[in-house]
Amino acid sequence: EYNKIFESRRKKVYEIMNSIPGVTMAMPESSFMSWVNISKLGSSAEVNQYLIENANVVVNEGTPYGKMGEGHLRIIHGAYKDENKLLEALERMKTALTKLAEEKGIK
Protein backbone atom coordinates (compact mmCIF):
# COMPACT_ATOMS: atom_id res chain seq x y z
CA GLU A 1 0.00 0.00 0.00
CA TYR A 2 2.75 2.43 1.05
CA ASN A 3 4.76 1.75 -2.12
CA LYS A 4 1.71 2.30 -4.35
CA ILE A 5 1.00 5.67 -2.76
CA PHE A 6 4.55 6.92 -3.17
CA GLU A 7 4.86 5.56 -6.71
CA SER A 8 1.68 7.44 -7.62
CA ARG A 9 3.03 10.66 -6.10
CA ARG A 10 6.31 10.33 -7.97
CA LYS A 11 4.47 10.00 -11.27
CA LYS A 12 2.09 12.90 -10.50
CA VAL A 13 4.96 15.26 -9.67
CA TYR A 14 6.73 14.24 -12.89
CA GLU A 15 3.58 14.71 -14.97
CA ILE A 16 2.62 18.08 -13.48
CA MET A 17 6.08 19.63 -13.46
CA ASN A 18 6.79 18.60 -17.07
CA SER A 19 3.50 20.19 -18.17
CA ILE A 20 4.74 23.66 -17.14
CA PRO A 21 6.42 25.75 -19.85
CA GLY A 22 10.12 26.27 -19.08
CA VAL A 23 10.19 23.54 -16.42
CA THR A 24 11.70 20.09 -16.86
CA MET A 25 12.57 17.15 -14.71
CA ALA A 26 13.65 13.56 -15.15
CA MET A 27 11.56 10.81 -13.61
CA PRO A 28 12.85 10.78 -10.03
CA GLU A 29 14.45 7.64 -8.69
CA SER A 30 13.21 8.58 -5.23
CA SER A 31 9.55 8.47 -4.38
CA PHE A 32 10.12 11.01 -1.59
CA MET A 33 11.68 14.02 -3.38
CA SER A 34 12.26 15.39 -6.86
CA TRP A 35 14.73 17.73 -8.54
CA VAL A 36 13.08 20.20 -10.89
CA ASN A 37 14.94 22.27 -13.49
CA ILE A 38 13.53 25.80 -13.45
CA SER A 39 16.61 27.50 -14.94
CA LYS A 40 14.61 28.98 -17.86
CA LEU A 41 12.38 30.79 -15.35
CA GLY A 42 15.11 32.27 -13.14
CA SER A 43 17.50 31.41 -10.36
CA SER A 44 16.63 28.95 -7.62
CA ALA A 45 16.22 31.83 -5.16
CA GLU A 46 14.03 33.89 -7.49
CA VAL A 47 11.70 31.04 -8.38
CA ASN A 48 11.48 29.84 -4.78
CA GLN A 49 10.50 33.34 -3.64
CA TYR A 50 7.99 33.57 -6.49
CA LEU A 51 6.38 30.32 -5.35
CA ILE A 52 6.19 31.54 -1.76
CA GLU A 53 4.48 34.76 -2.84
CA ASN A 54 2.26 33.43 -5.62
CA ALA A 55 1.51 29.80 -4.74
CA ASN A 56 1.88 29.81 -0.96
CA VAL A 57 4.31 26.88 -1.33
CA VAL A 58 7.84 26.52 0.00
CA VAL A 59 10.35 24.25 -1.72
CA ASN A 60 14.11 23.90 -1.33
CA GLU A 61 16.42 25.95 -3.51
CA GLY A 62 18.96 23.80 -5.30
CA THR A 63 22.00 25.94 -4.47
CA PRO A 64 22.57 24.65 -0.91
CA TYR A 65 23.22 21.24 -2.47
CA GLY A 66 26.14 22.46 -4.58
CA LYS A 67 26.76 24.78 -7.52
CA MET A 68 25.12 22.30 -9.91
CA GLY A 69 21.92 22.88 -7.94
CA GLU A 70 21.53 26.43 -9.25
CA GLY A 71 18.49 26.64 -11.50
CA HIS A 72 16.87 23.71 -9.71
CA LEU A 73 14.37 23.21 -6.93
CA ARG A 74 14.00 20.23 -4.64
CA ILE A 75 10.41 19.27 -3.95
CA ILE A 76 9.69 17.01 -1.00
CA HIS A 77 6.50 15.22 -2.01
CA GLY A 78 6.78 12.37 0.47
CA ALA A 79 6.16 14.54 3.52
CA TYR A 80 2.43 14.95 2.99
CA LYS A 81 0.09 12.66 4.90
CA ASP A 82 -2.91 13.75 2.83
CA GLU A 83 -2.35 13.21 -0.89
CA ASN A 84 -4.99 15.81 -1.75
CA LYS A 85 -2.92 18.50 0.00
CA LEU A 86 0.07 17.51 -2.15
CA LEU A 87 -2.00 17.69 -5.32
CA GLU A 88 -3.39 21.09 -4.31
CA ALA A 89 0.15 22.41 -3.70
CA LEU A 90 1.34 21.04 -7.04
CA GLU A 91 -1.57 22.67 -8.85
CA ARG A 92 -0.84 26.02 -7.15
CA MET A 93 2.79 25.66 -8.22
CA LYS A 94 1.73 24.85 -11.78
CA THR A 95 -0.55 27.89 -11.94
CA ALA A 96 2.12 30.23 -10.55
CA LEU A 97 4.98 28.88 -12.67
CA THR A 98 2.86 28.92 -15.83
CA LYS A 99 2.11 32.60 -15.13
CA LEU A 100 5.83 33.27 -14.58
CA ALA A 101 6.66 31.52 -17.86
CA GLU A 102 4.08 33.67 -19.67
CA GLU A 103 5.56 36.82 -18.13
CA LYS A 104 8.97 35.75 -19.46
CA GLY A 105 7.60 34.88 -22.91
CA ILE A 106 8.19 31.14 -22.52
CA LYS A 107 5.65 28.85 -24.14
Biopython code that builds the backbone (N, CA, C, O; Angstrom):
import numpy as np
from Bio.PDB.StructureBuilder import StructureBuilder

atoms = [
    (1, "GLU", "N", (0.830, -1.199, 0.000)),
    (1, "GLU", "CA", (0.000, 0.000, 0.000)),
    (1, "GLU", "C", (0.873, 1.262, 0.000)),
    (1, "GLU", "O", (0.675, 2.175, -0.801)),
    (2, "TYR", "N", (1.842, 1.283, 0.920)),
    (2, "TYR", "CA", (2.755, 2.427, 1.047)),
    (2, "TYR", "C", (3.499, 2.676, -0.263)),
    (2, "TYR", "O", (3.600, 3.816, -0.717)),
    (3, "ASN", "N", (4.017, 1.612, -0.865)),
    (3, "ASN", "CA", (4.756, 1.750, -2.124)),
    (3, "ASN", "C", (3.881, 2.273, -3.250)),
    (3, "ASN", "O", (4.338, 3.073, -4.065)),
    (4, "LYS", "N", (2.633, 1.833, -3.308)),
    (4, "LYS", "CA", (1.714, 2.297, -4.348)),
    (4, "LYS", "C", (1.450, 3.794, -4.221)),
    (4, "LYS", "O", (1.421, 4.512, -5.220)),
    (5, "ILE", "N", (1.259, 4.256, -3.002)),
    (5, "ILE", "CA", (1.002, 5.674, -2.760)),
    (5, "ILE", "C", (2.187, 6.520, -3.216)),
    (5, "ILE", "O", (2.009, 7.517, -3.915)),
    (6, "PHE", "N", (3.381, 6.127, -2.825)),
    (6, "PHE", "CA", (4.552, 6.922, -3.174)),
    (6, "PHE", "C", (4.899, 6.825, -4.653)),
    (6, "PHE", "O", (5.404, 7.787, -5.231)),
    (7, "GLU", "N", (4.642, 5.696, -5.264)),
    (7, "GLU", "CA", (4.858, 5.564, -6.711)),
    (7, "GLU", "C", (3.896, 6.490, -7.455)),
    (7, "GLU", "O", (4.282, 7.140, -8.426)),
    (8, "SER", "N", (2.662, 6.548, -7.004)),
    (8, "SER", "CA", (1.678, 7.436, -7.620)),
    (8, "SER", "C", (2.106, 8.899, -7.490)),
    (8, "SER", "O", (2.004, 9.667, -8.447)),
    (9, "ARG", "N", (2.579, 9.276, -6.319)),
    (9, "ARG", "CA", (3.030, 10.661, -6.100)),
    (9, "ARG", "C", (4.202, 11.008, -7.006)),
    (9, "ARG", "O", (4.243, 12.091, -7.590)),
    (10, "ARG", "N", (5.134, 10.106, -7.121)),
    (10, "ARG", "CA", (6.312, 10.327, -7.973)),
    (10, "ARG", "C", (5.869, 10.605, -9.410)),
    (10, "ARG", "O", (6.376, 11.524, -10.053)),
    (11, "LYS", "N", (4.948, 9.829, -9.897)),
    (11, "LYS", "CA", (4.466, 9.998, -11.269)),
    (11, "LYS", "C", (3.673, 11.295, -11.432)),
    (11, "LYS", "O", (3.783, 11.964, -12.460)),
    (12, "LYS", "N", (2.874, 11.652, -10.424)),
    (12, "LYS", "CA", (2.086, 12.897, -10.496)),
    (12, "LYS", "C", (3.000, 14.118, -10.533)),
    (12, "LYS", "O", (2.781, 15.034, -11.326)),
    (13, "VAL", "N", (4.024, 14.135, -9.680)),
    (13, "VAL", "CA", (4.959, 15.255, -9.673)),
    (13, "VAL", "C", (5.626, 15.371, -11.043)),
    (13, "VAL", "O", (5.721, 16.466, -11.599)),
    (14, "TYR", "N", (6.080, 14.268, -11.575)),
    (14, "TYR", "CA", (6.732, 14.241, -12.888)),
    (14, "TYR", "C", (5.790, 14.787, -13.966)),
    (14, "TYR", "O", (6.178, 15.637, -14.768)),
    (15, "GLU", "N", (4.571, 14.299, -13.974)),
    (15, "GLU", "CA", (3.582, 14.710, -14.969)),
    (15, "GLU", "C", (3.269, 16.204, -14.863)),
    (15, "GLU", "O", (3.278, 16.910, -15.871)),
    (16, "ILE", "N", (2.996, 16.681, -13.668)),
    (16, "ILE", "CA", (2.615, 18.082, -13.480)),
    (16, "ILE", "C", (3.775, 19.018, -13.780)),
    (16, "ILE", "O", (3.600, 20.000, -14.502)),
    (17, "MET", "N", (4.942, 18.738, -13.246)),
    (17, "MET", "CA", (6.083, 19.631, -13.465)),
    (17, "MET", "C", (6.472, 19.708, -14.936)),
    (17, "MET", "O", (6.815, 20.785, -15.426)),
    (18, "ASN", "N", (6.426, 18.590, -15.646)),
    (18, "ASN", "CA", (6.787, 18.603, -17.067)),
    (18, "ASN", "C", (5.710, 19.223, -17.947)),
    (18, "ASN", "O", (5.939, 19.426, -19.139)),
    (19, "SER", "N", (4.551, 19.525, -17.395)),
    (19, "SER", "CA", (3.498, 20.190, -18.173)),
    (19, "SER", "C", (3.615, 21.712, -18.097)),
    (19, "SER", "O", (2.842, 22.421, -18.740)),
    (20, "ILE", "N", (4.560, 22.214, -17.329)),
    (20, "ILE", "CA", (4.735, 23.658, -17.141)),
    (20, "ILE", "C", (5.765, 24.171, -18.138)),
    (20, "ILE", "O", (6.866, 23.623, -18.207)),
    (21, "PRO", "N", (5.445, 25.201, -18.911)),
    (21, "PRO", "CA", (6.421, 25.750, -19.846)),
    (21, "PRO", "C", (7.690, 26.220, -19.122)),
    (21, "PRO", "O", (7.614, 26.907, -18.103)),
    (22, "GLY", "N", (8.850, 25.844, -19.657)),
    (22, "GLY", "CA", (10.121, 26.273, -19.082)),
    (22, "GLY", "C", (10.589, 25.430, -17.909)),
    (22, "GLY", "O", (11.636, 25.714, -17.327)),
    (23, "VAL", "N", (9.841, 24.407, -17.553)),
    (23, "VAL", "CA", (10.194, 23.544, -16.423)),
    (23, "VAL", "C", (10.381, 22.122, -16.935)),
    (23, "VAL", "O", (9.571, 21.622, -17.716)),
    (24, "THR", "N", (11.457, 21.476, -16.488)),
    (24, "THR", "CA", (11.700, 20.086, -16.862)),
    (24, "THR", "C", (12.197, 19.310, -15.654)),
    (24, "THR", "O", (12.753, 19.870, -14.709)),
    (25, "MET", "N", (11.984, 18.028, -15.715)),
    (25, "MET", "CA", (12.569, 17.150, -14.709)),
    (25, "MET", "C", (12.598, 15.742, -15.262)),
    (25, "MET", "O", (11.747, 15.358, -16.064)),
    (26, "ALA", "N", (13.584, 14.976, -14.825)),
    (26, "ALA", "CA", (13.648, 13.561, -15.152)),
    (26, "ALA", "C", (12.764, 12.815, -14.161)),
    (26, "ALA", "O", (12.488, 13.306, -13.066)),
    (27, "MET", "N", (12.325, 11.627, -14.554)),
    (27, "MET", "CA", (11.556, 10.812, -13.609)),
    (27, "MET", "C", (12.447, 10.545, -12.407)),
    (27, "MET", "O", (13.527, 9.974, -12.555)),
    (28, "PRO", "N", (12.007, 10.950, -11.215)),
    (28, "PRO", "CA", (12.849, 10.782, -10.028)),
    (28, "PRO", "C", (13.016, 9.311, -9.645)),
    (28, "PRO", "O", (12.088, 8.510, -9.755)),
    (29, "GLU", "N", (14.209, 8.986, -9.199)),
    (29, "GLU", "CA", (14.448, 7.641, -8.688)),
    (29, "GLU", "C", (13.825, 7.496, -7.305)),
    (29, "GLU", "O", (13.389, 6.411, -6.918)),
    (30, "SER", "N", (13.788, 8.585, -6.578)),
    (30, "SER", "CA", (13.215, 8.581, -5.235)),
    (30, "SER", "C", (11.714, 8.817, -5.310)),
    (30, "SER", "O", (11.241, 9.566, -6.166)),
    (31, "SER", "N", (10.983, 8.196, -4.438)),
    (31, "SER", "CA", (9.551, 8.473, -4.380)),
    (31, "SER", "C", (9.248, 9.480, -3.266)),
    (31, "SER", "O", (8.086, 9.710, -2.934)),
    (32, "PHE", "N", (10.287, 10.074, -2.696)),
    (32, "PHE", "CA", (10.120, 11.012, -1.588)),
    (32, "PHE", "C", (10.421, 12.447, -1.984)),
    (32, "PHE", "O", (9.842, 13.374, -1.418)),
    (33, "MET", "N", (11.328, 12.651, -2.957)),
    (33, "MET", "CA", (11.680, 14.015, -3.380)),
    (33, "MET", "C", (12.032, 14.024, -4.854)),
    (33, "MET", "O", (12.352, 12.992, -5.443)),
    (34, "SER", "N", (11.967, 15.215, -5.438)),
    (34, "SER", "CA", (12.262, 15.394, -6.860)),
    (34, "SER", "C", (13.096, 16.643, -7.079)),
    (34, "SER", "O", (12.964, 17.631, -6.358)),
    (35, "TRP", "N", (13.953, 16.584, -8.082)),
    (35, "TRP", "CA", (14.728, 17.735, -8.536)),
    (35, "TRP", "C", (14.061, 18.274, -9.785)),
    (35, "TRP", "O", (13.794, 17.528, -10.727)),
    (36, "VAL", "N", (13.792, 19.569, -9.792)),
    (36, "VAL", "CA", (13.075, 20.203, -10.894)),
    (36, "VAL", "C", (13.954, 21.307, -11.482)),
    (36, "VAL", "O", (14.443, 22.177, -10.761)),
    (37, "ASN", "N", (14.143, 21.260, -12.790)),
    (37, "ASN", "CA", (14.944, 22.266, -13.487)),
    (37, "ASN", "C", (14.044, 23.445, -13.843)),
    (37, "ASN", "O", (13.137, 23.325, -14.667)),
    (38, "ILE", "N", (14.307, 24.576, -13.213)),
    (38, "ILE", "CA", (13.526, 25.800, -13.453)),
    (38, "ILE", "C", (14.429, 26.899, -14.011)),
    (38, "ILE", "O", (14.068, 28.075, -13.974)),
    (39, "SER", "N", (15.588, 26.528, -14.521)),
    (39, "SER", "CA", (16.605, 27.503, -14.941)),
    (39, "SER", "C", (16.110, 28.469, -16.016)),
    (39, "SER", "O", (16.612, 29.590, -16.097)),
    (40, "LYS", "N", (15.148, 28.073, -16.836)),
    (40, "LYS", "CA", (14.611, 28.982, -17.857)),
    (40, "LYS", "C", (13.725, 30.066, -17.238)),
    (40, "LYS", "O", (13.467, 31.096, -17.861)),
    (41, "LEU", "N", (13.265, 29.825, -16.011)),
    (41, "LEU", "CA", (12.379, 30.789, -15.348)),
    (41, "LEU", "C", (13.115, 31.749, -14.428)),
    (41, "LEU", "O", (12.575, 32.794, -14.065)),
    (42, "GLY", "N", (14.342, 31.409, -14.045)),
    (42, "GLY", "CA", (15.106, 32.269, -13.145)),
    (42, "GLY", "C", (16.005, 31.440, -12.253)),
    (42, "GLY", "O", (16.137, 30.229, -12.429)),
    (43, "SER", "N", (16.616, 32.105, -11.300)),
    (43, "SER", "CA", (17.499, 31.413, -10.356)),
    (43, "SER", "C", (16.666, 30.620, -9.355)),
    (43, "SER", "O", (15.459, 30.826, -9.226)),
    (44, "SER", "N", (17.321, 29.729, -8.664)),
    (44, "SER", "CA", (16.634, 28.954, -7.622)),
    (44, "SER", "C", (15.997, 29.879, -6.595)),
    (44, "SER", "O", (14.852, 29.670, -6.194)),
    (45, "ALA", "N", (16.730, 30.895, -6.171)),
    (45, "ALA", "CA", (16.224, 31.827, -5.162)),
    (45, "ALA", "C", (15.025, 32.616, -5.684)),
    (45, "ALA", "O", (14.030, 32.779, -4.978)),
    (46, "GLU", "N", (15.121, 33.103, -6.918)),
    (46, "GLU", "CA", (14.029, 33.893, -7.494)),
    (46, "GLU", "C", (12.747, 33.077, -7.633)),
    (46, "GLU", "O", (11.664, 33.538, -7.274)),
    (47, "VAL", "N", (12.880, 31.871, -8.152)),
    (47, "VAL", "CA", (11.701, 31.041, -8.381)),
    (47, "VAL", "C", (11.120, 30.561, -7.053)),
    (47, "VAL", "O", (9.901, 30.493, -6.900)),
    (48, "ASN", "N", (11.973, 30.231, -6.102)),
    (48, "ASN", "CA", (11.483, 29.837, -4.785)),
    (48, "ASN", "C", (10.682, 30.982, -4.156)),
    (48, "ASN", "O", (9.591, 30.757, -3.633)),
    (49, "GLN", "N", (11.205, 32.181, -4.204)),
    (49, "GLN", "CA", (10.496, 33.337, -3.644)),
    (49, "GLN", "C", (9.184, 33.576, -4.384)),
    (49, "GLN", "O", (8.171, 33.907, -3.768)),
    (50, "TYR", "N", (9.204, 33.411, -5.696)),
    (50, "TYR", "CA", (7.988, 33.571, -6.493)),
    (50, "TYR", "C", (6.920, 32.572, -6.050)),
    (50, "TYR", "O", (5.746, 32.924, -5.940)),
    (51, "LEU", "N", (7.325, 31.332, -5.796)),
    (51, "LEU", "CA", (6.377, 30.317, -5.346)),
    (51, "LEU", "C", (5.820, 30.634, -3.962)),
    (51, "LEU", "O", (4.640, 30.406, -3.695)),
    (52, "ILE", "N", (6.661, 31.155, -3.095)),
    (52, "ILE", "CA", (6.191, 31.542, -1.762)),
    (52, "ILE", "C", (5.115, 32.618, -1.882)),
    (52, "ILE", "O", (4.070, 32.540, -1.237)),
    (53, "GLU", "N", (5.385, 33.617, -2.711)),
    (53, "GLU", "CA", (4.479, 34.760, -2.837)),
    (53, "GLU", "C", (3.232, 34.468, -3.668)),
    (53, "GLU", "O", (2.165, 35.020, -3.396)),
    (54, "ASN", "N", (3.357, 33.610, -4.674)),
    (54, "ASN", "CA", (2.257, 33.427, -5.624)),
    (54, "ASN", "C", (1.544, 32.084, -5.535)),
    (54, "ASN", "O", (0.450, 31.931, -6.078)),
    (55, "ALA", "N", (2.145, 31.112, -4.861)),
    (55, "ALA", "CA", (1.510, 29.798, -4.744)),
    (55, "ALA", "C", (1.358, 29.355, -3.291)),
    (55, "ALA", "O", (0.753, 28.322, -3.003)),
    (56, "ASN", "N", (1.917, 30.151, -2.382)),
    (56, "ASN", "CA", (1.885, 29.807, -0.959)),
    (56, "ASN", "C", (2.480, 28.415, -0.722)),
    (56, "ASN", "O", (1.957, 27.615, 0.054)),
    (57, "VAL", "N", (3.600, 28.154, -1.424)),
    (57, "VAL", "CA", (4.306, 26.881, -1.334)),
    (57, "VAL", "C", (5.788, 27.167, -1.115)),
    (57, "VAL", "O", (6.353, 28.067, -1.735)),
    (58, "VAL", "N", (6.403, 26.401, -0.237)),
    (58, "VAL", "CA", (7.839, 26.515, 0.001)),
    (58, "VAL", "C", (8.505, 25.230, -0.464)),
    (58, "VAL", "O", (8.093, 24.133, -0.086)),
    (59, "VAL", "N", (9.528, 25.373, -1.280)),
    (59, "VAL", "CA", (10.353, 24.253, -1.723)),
    (59, "VAL", "C", (11.801, 24.582, -1.361)),
    (59, "VAL", "O", (12.090, 25.676, -0.875)),
    (60, "ASN", "N", (12.693, 23.651, -1.596)),
    (60, "ASN", "CA", (14.109, 23.896, -1.334)),
    (60, "ASN", "C", (14.798, 24.427, -2.577)),
    (60, "ASN", "O", (14.634, 23.879, -3.667)),
    (61, "GLU", "N", (15.565, 25.490, -2.415)),
    (61, "GLU", "CA", (16.421, 25.951, -3.508)),
    (61, "GLU", "C", (17.487, 24.891, -3.751)),
    (61, "GLU", "O", (17.880, 24.173, -2.831)),
    (62, "GLY", "N", (17.946, 24.797, -4.977)),
    (62, "GLY", "CA", (18.961, 23.803, -5.304)),
    (62, "GLY", "C", (20.368, 24.184, -4.881)),
    (62, "GLY", "O", (21.214, 23.309, -4.693)),
    (63, "THR", "N", (20.633, 25.478, -4.727)),
    (63, "THR", "CA", (22.004, 25.935, -4.473)),
    (63, "THR", "C", (22.629, 25.418, -3.181)),
    (63, "THR", "O", (23.842, 25.209, -3.176)),
    (64, "PRO", "N", (21.908, 25.197, -2.095)),
    (64, "PRO", "CA", (22.566, 24.650, -0.908)),
    (64, "PRO", "C", (23.143, 23.244, -1.114)),
    (64, "PRO", "O", (23.922, 22.762, -0.292)),
    (65, "TYR", "N", (22.760, 22.599, -2.203)),
    (65, "TYR", "CA", (23.224, 21.239, -2.473)),
    (65, "TYR", "C", (24.423, 21.209, -3.427)),
    (65, "TYR", "O", (24.831, 20.144, -3.889)),
    (66, "GLY", "N", (24.973, 22.373, -3.713)),
    (66, "GLY", "CA", (26.144, 22.462, -4.580)),
    (66, "GLY", "C", (25.878, 23.365, -5.765)),
    (66, "GLY", "O", (24.725, 23.665, -6.074)),
    (67, "LYS", "N", (26.940, 23.804, -6.433)),
    (67, "LYS", "CA", (26.757, 24.779, -7.518)),
    (67, "LYS", "C", (25.965, 24.208, -8.696)),
    (67, "LYS", "O", (25.383, 24.970, -9.468)),
    (68, "MET", "N", (25.932, 22.903, -8.845)),
    (68, "MET", "CA", (25.121, 22.295, -9.908)),
    (68, "MET", "C", (23.625, 22.398, -9.582)),
    (68, "MET", "O", (22.782, 22.161, -10.446)),
    (69, "GLY", "N", (23.306, 22.749, -8.351)),
    (69, "GLY", "CA", (21.916, 22.884, -7.944)),
    (69, "GLY", "C", (21.273, 24.191, -8.360)),
    (69, "GLY", "O", (20.052, 24.332, -8.298)),
    (70, "GLU", "N", (22.094, 25.162, -8.788)),
    (70, "GLU", "CA", (21.526, 26.433, -9.245)),
    (70, "GLU", "C", (20.605, 26.159, -10.431)),
    (70, "GLU", "O", (20.922, 25.361, -11.312)),
    (71, "GLY", "N", (19.468, 26.832, -10.433)),
    (71, "GLY", "CA", (18.491, 26.641, -11.502)),
    (71, "GLY", "C", (17.587, 25.435, -11.270)),
    (71, "GLY", "O", (16.822, 25.035, -12.147)),
    (72, "HIS", "N", (17.690, 24.864, -10.068)),
    (72, "HIS", "CA", (16.867, 23.706, -9.714)),
    (72, "HIS", "C", (16.176, 23.938, -8.372)),
    (72, "HIS", "O", (16.631, 24.718, -7.535)),
    (73, "LEU", "N", (15.077, 23.240, -8.204)),
    (73, "LEU", "CA", (14.370, 23.212, -6.929)),
    (73, "LEU", "C", (14.248, 21.759, -6.485)),
    (73, "LEU", "O", (14.176, 20.848, -7.311)),
    (74, "ARG", "N", (14.227, 21.559, -5.196)),
    (74, "ARG", "CA", (14.000, 20.228, -4.643)),
    (74, "ARG", "C", (12.628, 20.239, -3.994)),
    (74, "ARG", "O", (12.365, 21.027, -3.086)),
    (75, "ILE", "N", (11.768, 19.373, -4.461)),
    (75, "ILE", "CA", (10.414, 19.266, -3.948)),
    (75, "ILE", "C", (10.315, 17.999, -3.116)),
    (75, "ILE", "O", (10.616, 16.905, -3.594)),
    (76, "ILE", "N", (9.896, 18.154, -1.880)),
    (76, "ILE", "CA", (9.690, 17.012, -0.997)),
    (76, "ILE", "C", (8.211, 16.638, -1.091)),
    (76, "ILE", "O", (7.366, 17.290, -0.477)),
    (77, "HIS", "N", (7.901, 15.611, -1.841)),
    (77, "HIS", "CA", (6.502, 15.218, -2.006)),
    (77, "HIS", "C", (6.122, 14.043, -1.119)),
    (77, "HIS", "O", (4.956, 13.649, -1.083)),
    (78, "GLY", "N", (7.076, 13.486, -0.414)),
    (78, "GLY", "CA", (6.780, 12.372, 0.471)),
    (78, "GLY", "C", (6.373, 12.790, 1.867)),
    (78, "GLY", "O", (6.008, 11.941, 2.681)),
    (79, "ALA", "N", (6.426, 14.068, 2.161)),
    (79, "ALA", "CA", (6.160, 14.545, 3.523)),
    (79, "ALA", "C", (4.673, 14.743, 3.809)),
    (79, "ALA", "O", (4.283, 14.905, 4.965)),
    (80, "TYR", "N", (3.857, 14.733, 2.787)),
    (80, "TYR", "CA", (2.425, 14.951, 2.988)),
    (80, "TYR", "C", (1.736, 13.677, 3.452)),
    (80, "TYR", "O", (1.952, 12.603, 2.889)),
    (81, "LYS", "N", (0.914, 13.802, 4.471)),
    (81, "LYS", "CA", (0.091, 12.663, 4.900)),
    (81, "LYS", "C", (-1.120, 12.546, 3.987)),
    (81, "LYS", "O", (-1.515, 11.449, 3.594)),
    (82, "ASP", "N", (-1.702, 13.693, 3.658)),
    (82, "ASP", "CA", (-2.905, 13.747, 2.830)),
    (82, "ASP", "C", (-2.496, 14.019, 1.381)),
    (82, "ASP", "O", (-1.966, 15.086, 1.070)),
    (83, "GLU", "N", (-2.742, 13.064, 0.511)),
    (83, "GLU", "CA", (-2.352, 13.214, -0.890)),
    (83, "GLU", "C", (-3.060, 14.386, -1.562)),
    (83, "GLU", "O", (-2.494, 15.015, -2.456)),
    (84, "ASN", "N", (-4.272, 14.684, -1.152)),
    (84, "ASN", "CA", (-4.991, 15.813, -1.749)),
    (84, "ASN", "C", (-4.282, 17.131, -1.477)),
    (84, "ASN", "O", (-4.285, 18.018, -2.331)),
    (85, "LYS", "N", (-3.676, 17.276, -0.306)),
    (85, "LYS", "CA", (-2.924, 18.503, 0.000)),
    (85, "LYS", "C", (-1.715, 18.623, -0.926)),
    (85, "LYS", "O", (-1.391, 19.719, -1.383)),
    (86, "LEU", "N", (-1.051, 17.509, -1.203)),
    (86, "LEU", "CA", (0.065, 17.514, -2.146)),
    (86, "LEU", "C", (-0.408, 17.947, -3.529)),
    (86, "LEU", "O", (0.204, 18.810, -4.158)),
    (87, "LEU", "N", (-1.488, 17.352, -3.994)),
    (87, "LEU", "CA", (-2.000, 17.694, -5.323)),
    (87, "LEU", "C", (-2.420, 19.162, -5.403)),
    (87, "LEU", "O", (-2.195, 19.817, -6.421)),
    (88, "GLU", "N", (-3.024, 19.677, -4.340)),
    (88, "GLU", "CA", (-3.391, 21.094, -4.310)),
    (88, "GLU", "C", (-2.149, 21.979, -4.398)),
    (88, "GLU", "O", (-2.143, 22.970, -5.128)),
    (89, "ALA", "N", (-1.101, 21.627, -3.660)),
    (89, "ALA", "CA", (0.150, 22.405, -3.696)),
    (89, "ALA", "C", (0.775, 22.347, -5.077)),
    (89, "ALA", "O", (1.254, 23.362, -5.583)),
    (90, "LEU", "N", (0.779, 21.177, -5.693)),
    (90, "LEU", "CA", (1.342, 21.037, -7.040)),
    (90, "LEU", "C", (0.557, 21.863, -8.053)),
    (90, "LEU", "O", (1.146, 22.478, -8.942)),
    (91, "GLU", "N", (-0.753, 21.881, -7.928)),
    (91, "GLU", "CA", (-1.566, 22.675, -8.854)),
    (91, "GLU", "C", (-1.339, 24.173, -8.651)),
    (91, "GLU", "O", (-1.318, 24.933, -9.619)),
    (92, "ARG", "N", (-1.170, 24.600, -7.401)),
    (92, "ARG", "CA", (-0.841, 26.016, -7.150)),
    (92, "ARG", "C", (0.520, 26.359, -7.747)),
    (92, "ARG", "O", (0.703, 27.436, -8.315)),
    (93, "MET", "N", (1.465, 25.445, -7.617)),
    (93, "MET", "CA", (2.788, 25.661, -8.222)),
    (93, "MET", "C", (2.672, 25.750, -9.735)),
    (93, "MET", "O", (3.276, 26.625, -10.356)),
    (94, "LYS", "N", (1.904, 24.856, -10.325)),
    (94, "LYS", "CA", (1.734, 24.853, -11.777)),
    (94, "LYS", "C", (1.129, 26.171, -12.249)),
    (94, "LYS", "O", (1.604, 26.761, -13.220)),
    (95, "THR", "N", (0.090, 26.632, -11.573)),
    (95, "THR", "CA", (-0.551, 27.892, -11.944)),
    (95, "THR", "C", (0.433, 29.054, -11.853)),
    (95, "THR", "O", (0.523, 29.867, -12.772)),
    (96, "ALA", "N", (1.165, 29.131, -10.754)),
    (96, "ALA", "CA", (2.116, 30.234, -10.553)),
    (96, "ALA", "C", (3.263, 30.166, -11.557)),
    (96, "ALA", "O", (3.622, 31.184, -12.149)),
    (97, "LEU", "N", (3.835, 29.000, -11.755)),
    (97, "LEU", "CA", (4.979, 28.884, -12.671)),
    (97, "LEU", "C", (4.568, 29.073, -14.125)),
    (97, "LEU", "O", (5.351, 29.581, -14.928)),
    (98, "THR", "N", (3.354, 28.671, -14.471)),
    (98, "THR", "CA", (2.857, 28.921, -15.825)),
    (98, "THR", "C", (2.716, 30.419, -16.053)),
    (98, "THR", "O", (3.049, 30.920, -17.127)),
    (99, "LYS", "N", (2.224, 31.133, -15.052)),
    (99, "LYS", "CA", (2.112, 32.599, -15.129)),
    (99, "LYS", "C", (3.512, 33.225, -15.271)),
    (99, "LYS", "O", (3.711, 34.129, -16.081)),
    (100, "LEU", "N", (4.465, 32.743, -14.488)),
    (100, "LEU", "CA", (5.829, 33.267, -14.581)),
    (100, "LEU", "C", (6.410, 33.010, -15.963)),
    (100, "LEU", "O", (7.068, 33.882, -16.530)),
    (101, "ALA", "N", (6.176, 31.831, -16.507)),
    (101, "ALA", "CA", (6.662, 31.520, -17.859)),
    (101, "ALA", "C", (6.053, 32.474, -18.888)),
    (101, "ALA", "O", (6.749, 32.962, -19.778)),
    (102, "GLU", "N", (4.760, 32.734, -18.760)),
    (102, "GLU", "CA", (4.081, 33.673, -19.670)),
    (102, "GLU", "C", (4.691, 35.064, -19.556)),
    (102, "GLU", "O", (4.919, 35.726, -20.568)),
    (103, "GLU", "N", (4.955, 35.505, -18.345)),
    (103, "GLU", "CA", (5.562, 36.816, -18.127)),
    (103, "GLU", "C", (6.940, 36.912, -18.785)),
    (103, "GLU", "O", (7.356, 37.988, -19.214)),
    (104, "LYS", "N", (7.640, 35.784, -18.860)),
    (104, "LYS", "CA", (8.967, 35.751, -19.460)),
    (104, "LYS", "C", (8.940, 35.386, -20.948)),
    (104, "LYS", "O", (9.986, 35.287, -21.589)),
    (105, "GLY", "N", (7.747, 35.189, -21.483)),
    (105, "GLY", "CA", (7.599, 34.881, -22.908)),
    (105, "GLY", "C", (7.961, 33.436, -23.259)),
    (105, "GLY", "O", (8.322, 33.147, -24.400)),
    (106, "ILE", "N", (7.868, 32.546, -22.302)),
    (106, "ILE", "CA", (8.189, 31.136, -22.520)),
    (106, "ILE", "C", (6.886, 30.375, -22.746)),
    (106, "ILE", "O", (5.941, 30.479, -21.965)),
    (107, "LYS", "N", (6.863, 29.625, -23.814)),
    (107, "LYS", "CA", (5.646, 28.845, -24.136)),
    (107, "LYS", "C", (5.943, 27.382, -24.161)),
    (107, "LYS", "O", (5.049, 26.575, -24.413)),
]
sb = StructureBuilder()
sb.init_structure("model")
sb.init_model(0)
sb.init_chain("A")
sb.init_seg("    ")
for serial, (resi, resn, name, xyz) in enumerate(atoms, 1):
    if name == "N":
        sb.init_residue(resn, " ", resi, " ")
    sb.init_atom(name, np.array(xyz, "f"), 0.0, 1.0, " ", f" {name:<3s}", serial, name[0])
structure = sb.get_structure()
